[in-house]
């Protein structure tokens, strides 16, 4: 589970943070209380569900692009990640052209004995004289509450370094600067926390459902069962066929949920559901995604409320909340311009993006709604977050 994300020198992000990093986690509650009393911003670790709000062009989509870039860099290499998803090369991703991109991700892993382990992954990507990006540094640090200081379990600089194996340092060297050490060692189960961290990043799911795209799904979908929904939702019927054949109990539960949630399917039969997924609506795709027997650790959604009627919006909000409760350690981060979907969130689950309006080059500012005193006060008095937003209390 992600607790915090720090972005340095990517797009318009100079040095911004969402959530809490390892240094923040290690602070005593008394230190945080004193900071709060002094009017200072206190880090808020990310929860199971988080909403990103702010005006257009305030950096919400760029934040998703950053996480997509990090995932692509770790899996495929930074050169490939720099040209995927519409990105126009590494140099165009940098705020300061002579500085590297730095990503810091703090994860929480809960063990079967309920002990908590924190892993912080720091990734530095620079470029050579020809502008080609490469890994400059990768460090994976582990810490538990019974440890005095964090310890590095993987550390590589310029492709050379070590990884811990059974408490001993194992020296290593990458074949090329496009290969991530986390990818190389994280693919092997014997490096337990390196593997867990890598698999978390590997399984991030970026939702690409769009109302205008669902009508482009072909009438005759290729036969065969698929375990998981793809990013654009075009294989929804394949997923249902797989579940029916391999996991009939879960298939029935999903069918019942669809019958109950989709107004057009109430009092219908199974065949009606399959026909519905020839041209599914957004809500149906989200319900199927949230019903995956092997849930994604992080689901990232831009404007999930787009095109939904108000009663369907309530269903979607409830389903997102239920997903975060039903699947401990899994998260949903979404953007929205709709205040109604915030009504079941708390101040610590909302992040406000803002930018100056003088020039396009103005940098981004991010703050947690839980750090805005008037917002916290109104929420404690029973005012919903949507109403607080609509009243303008998130704006400067």
Secondary structure by P-SEA (a helix, b strand, c coil): ccccccccccccccccccccccccccccaaaaaaaaaaccbbbbccccbbbbbbcccccaaaaaaaaaaaaaaacccaaaaaccccccccccccccccbbbbbbbbbbbbccccbbbbbbbbbbbbcccccbbbbcbbbbbbbcccccbbbbcbbbcccccccccccbbbbbccccccccaaaaaaacccaaaaaaaaaaaaacccccccccccccccccccccccccccccccaaaaaaaaaaaccaaaaaaaaaaaaacccccccccaaaaaaaaccccaaaaaaaaaaccccccbbbbccccccccaaaaaaaaaaaaaaaaacccccccccccccccccccccccbbbbbbbcccccbbbbbbbccccaaaaaaaaacccaaaaaaaccccc
